Amino acid sequence: SPGPSTSSSEGYSIAWTLYELSTRPEIQDRLAADVAAHGTDSPYLQCVIKEAMRMRPVASVFPIRKTAVDVPTPQGYVIPAGSEVCMPAYVTFKESWIEEADKFIPERWAEGAAQKKRLEEALHPFAVGKRDCLGRRMAASTMTVVVAHLVSKYHFAMANEPAEDFFLTLKPEGGLLAASHRSGRVEIN
């Protein structure tokens, strides 16, 4: 079964990214400086987007699948072949093996970070395999360009914290950001 549309999902992901930045001015300022230096090729920009998608995965529940083989769990149970399973991304992306999993730490995605390799192997906000998101490259590109342009021109502050509205997607409901122009902003490529 298909997931949510790419355009609504990327909009929600951008909104959650701006929410996370609005509550962490030091991260927002560091990102603005990195975008000024590197444009959309900013390494820190990718770290921020990945961390926002880990913290607030818009596609919070991946589609139901059937196991092809028996699957042993770390707790010693076995999920029999042919069982229908569903991976709850919202919970999976906050597992206990992730250091300070409930904190927004973009640096965990930086080159050389201790958990980067394992995070990239385990966390797939667009799903993986033959049923992954067809629009993932477009969504990733759009999020990169939009977030880079917004943080290069504006400083965001939380005016009204959003609630998490969840049905098939995790949407920010009722939130409001205050945006002010950054002084000395730099145009990016």
N, C-alpha and C positions, 0 to 999 in steps of 0.2 A: 504494500500500500504506500502511496506517495506521502511524503512529509509536507510540511507547510510550504507555501510558495516562497521562492527565493527572495523576491522583492520585500515581502513583509518580514521575513526572517532577518534579512540584512538590516532593515530599518530598526527592528527590535535590538539587534546586536549592537548597532551604532548607539542607540539610546542607552543600553546598559553600559557600554564603554564610557560614554559621557557621564553617566551617573557615577561610575567608579572613579573617574577622574575628578569630578566635582567635589567629591568628599575627601580627596587627597591632593591638596594644592602642590605639595612638593613633587609628586609624581607628574602632575599636569605640567608644571613648569619645566621639569627635566625633559619631558616629552616635547614641549614646544621648542626648547633649545636644540634638541636632537633633530627635530624636523627642520628647523632653520638651517642647521648645518648639512643635513643629508637629504632633505625633501622626502619624497615618498619612499626612498631607499633607506630611511631611518631604521637601523636595527632595533632601537628601543620601541619604535612604533609597532613593529611586529610582536614584540614581547608583550606590550600593553594589550593589543587586540587578542592575542592568544590567551592571556590571563583573564581578560573580561569574558571570553567565550568559555573558559573553564569554570569561572565563578557563576556565570549566568547563562548556561547553555539554552539557547532559544528552542532548539529541538530537544526537549528535555527527556523524552522517552523515544527510543528507537523502535522501529516496527517489530512485531512479533516474528520470530524465526523458529524453525524446527531444527533440533540438533541432529546432525548426520551420524554421530557416534556417541557412545557413552562419554560423558564429560565429568571427570573427577573435580571436586572443589577442594580448596585449601583446608576446609573444615572436615574433610574425610567423607563427605557425601558424594553420591554419584547421580548425575542427571542423566536418565536413560535416553538412548538414541530415540528419536522421534518425538521427544518432548517439545512442547511449545514454550519458548523463553522470550523474555523481554528485558532489555538492558536499560535501567533507569539512569540516563546520563547525569541528571542533576545530582544523584547520590554518588554515582561512580566517580564523578570528577572531583569529589571531596573525600575520597577514601583516606584511611588512616596512614597509609604509607607515604602520602604527600606531606612534606614538612609544612606545618602551619596551614593546613588545607583550607581553613575558613578565612584566611587573610589574603588580601589582594597584593601579590608580590610579583610584579612583571619580571624582575631579575631572575626568577626561577627558569625562564625561557632563554636566557642569554647564553651565548657561546661559552662553554667551559663550566656552566652551572652544574652542580652535583647531580641534580635530578632531571636535567634536560632530556637526555636520551630516553629515559624510562617514561617521562611525561609524553614525549612525542610518540612513543610506541603504544601507550595506553589510552590517550585522550584523542578522540576523533569526533569533534562537534559536527562534522558533515557526514559521518558514518564512513565505512570503508567497504571495499569489495565491489562486486558487480551491482550492488544496490545502493551505492553511495549517492550523494547529492549531485545531480547533473549540473547544477548552477554554482558549485562550490568555488570555482576559479573566478567567475564573475562576481560572486558575493565577496570573496576575499579581496579582489581588486577594488571593488566599490568601497568597502569598509576602509581600506588603506587610504584611498584618495580622499574620501569624505572626512574621516577623522583627522588626517594630516592638515587639510585645509581649515577645518574648524578650529583646531588647537593652535594653528599658526596665527589666526586672526582674533580669536576670542579666548577669554578666561571664563571658565564656567564655575558657578557656585550653586549649591542645592537650595532652591527656594521652597520646594515641597517634595519630600521623599516619596518615591513611588512604592506602591504595593506590588507584590508579585502576583500577577494574574495568570493562572495556569489552567489550560484545557489541553490542547495539543501542543501549544507553544507557551514559552515563558515570556510574558509581556510585562513591561512596566506600566502600571495603571495609576493614573492620577498624579504622576510626578511632574515637577516643574523646575526647569533650570533657569538661572539668571545668567545672562551672558554679557560681558563687558569687553570692549575692544582692548586688545593688547597694544601697548605703546611700542613703537619701533618694530612693528611686525615686518616679517620678511615674506615676500612672495615665494612660493615653492613651485617646483616643476611638476 
